[in-house]
Amino acid sequence: MPQANKSPSNPRQWRPDTLFTQFRHRLAHVDALPQLALLGIVSGIVTGLIAVAFRLAIEWPLELFLPTQQSEGFESLTLEARLLLPLAGTILLVVVMRRRSKAQRQCGVGHVIERYQQHQAHLPASNAIVQFIAGALAAVSGHSVGREGPAVHLGATCSSLLGQKLGLPNNSLRIMVGCGVAAAIAASFNTPLAGVIFAMEVVLMEYTVTGFIPIILSSVSGALISRVCFGDAPAFSIPTLAMGSMLELPFLIFCGIIVGLASSVVLKLHKYIQDLKTLSLTTRLLTAGILTSLAAAFVPQVMGVGYDTVEAAMLGDLSVTLLLTIAVTKLLLSTVTIALGVPGGSIGPTLVIGACLGGAMGIVGTNLSPENSASSGFYATIGMGAMMAGVLNAPLAALMALLELTYNSAILLPAMLVIVVATITARLTSRLPGLFLIGRNPERYTSPVFQSLSRAGVTSLMTRNFIAHTPLLSFEQAEILLNQHPEWIVIEKDDERFILRPSDLAHHIQTMLADESQHKAIDLLEIPGERWRLHPIHQRSTLQEALMLIREKNGFALHVTQPHTTASSPVAGIITRDQIDNYYQ
């Protein structure tokens, strides 16, 4: 008898995995908001915990051995300590990194974007382990790197691994990675809204309601975990800031151009260093360690993340000479260090560079026009957001970060102007995308068709109305098969499978009746009709993966696989090229 794709004979019988199986199947649809919302909350809690653990792994050792017992107090170290600490940390980095393969050493936000775009958001645990250990070592030893990039990598990986462990479809894994990114930014800066925008603008590169809701919930959950551990105070303690006069607008535009040019230098230098592929890992890391030691000997403010320098610039406690010295040194050192492969973040150093540049220009503006100029802290804050926007190509995320860091809506208008000018200047002068996209091809993965097909799983579109059968069947079996009105007939022969339209079998039966040869056996692989080979695809795959496989095999249809026994077919459903085309058209 034909093997029909039927439901269990007793659907009321409860099985432990029934509810969760339905949960996973629902996630394959683009409108699975309740299920994604629940996953967003879980992802935010897990990411918040790992972000807190990573931050403590950096702050506790620094508070123990730094003379000031503050995690940002590298300036209190002696000259000998500033020279030796980065070198000692670099030697430990070499030991940790050399034990891993080149693929396992990939870290940071760029790695997250690559896995999201090209590997359906499957992030490996081995890279996250390297990121945690090596990222903490780099920050503790005074390398000029941030902690937010590693936190993003760790959060995205934990969320992805959670989804992989639960066997969730790949389209929902993509949302979970966005949830991890948002929660990591929210937990690092205490800025939940900026975390949401950063995830959508930098990693997902799209704005959808289906994505917004779980990512918002995840960001809020991550921020709450951080506030429980570190309090609800903002990342920086700064006074109320406001623009002095509308006459400042031309000078603000000029500031945006300067910050945009600095952003362009970061992007071009990063690309140039990355292209030096002839250097070994040990050579690159030791070079970064030596450069850090030399820079720290003369400008100790460049060591570590540098948030104490950001706060001092906002409060107007630094001279214009020191601000420019820190900005230039930090720009060169951080860019070279990260490009050489030190597994740290670039968001924190970007904020320091922007704050120092903005603060210096604010002092210049005050000297030129004391009556109509705002404080240097105002320009430091604006410069911080503009630098982040120009380097990361994320103007909206930078604007939201400024708003949440200052709790001051009066800063929005000038910030919008400077951020837009800086972003345009950086793009025009560098001809490069954001820092995390250098060396990649984002256009391929941001097309409307790619985004649309990546949001849905194959199980949401597959046809379940089919009957699987061996090639040979009798006339009576053929009539029974057609009376079940299947949409497709799956022909199974050994490990190969083909599909045939029931209308072709019906036409052949009519021909047999006319020739009075109804007692002759029917071979479904020989009768006239169109047959297409079925290629297997995993039930967790997205429609985009299905389309790519069909194109690769130059085929017409795929069969979605499922666990099977000798008595059941491995075919869970059928999906054709026409169905995919109709979906996005």
Secondary structure, DSSP 8 states (H G I E B T S, - for coil): --EE----S-TTS--TTHHHHHHHHHHTSTT-HHHHHHHHHHHHHHHHHHHHHHHHHHHHHHHHHSTT--TT-GGGS-HHHHHHHHHHHHHHHHHHHHTS-TTTT--HHHHHHHHHHHSTT---HHHHHHHHHHHHHHHHTT-S-BSHHHHHHHHHHHHHHHHHHTT--HHHHHHHHHHHHHHHHHHHHT-HHHHHHHIIIIII----HHHHHHHHHHHHHHHHHHHHHH-S--SS-------S-GGGHHHHHHHHHHHHHHHHHHHHHHHHHHT-TTS-HHHHHHHHHHHHHHHHHH-GGGSS--HHHHHHHHHT-S-HHHHHHHHHHHHHHHHHHHHTT---BSHHHHHHHHHHHHHHHHHHHHHH-TTT---HHHHHHHHHHHHHHHHHT-HHHHHHHHHHHHT-GGGHHHHHHHHHHHHHHHHHHH----GGGTTS-HHHHSSHHHHHHHTSBGGGT-B--EEEE-SEE-HHHHHHHHHT--SEEEEEETTEEEEE-HHHHHHHHHHHHHTT-TTS-EETTTSSS-EEEEEEE-TT-BHHHHHHHHHHHT-SEEEEE----TTS-SEEEEEEHHHHHHHH-
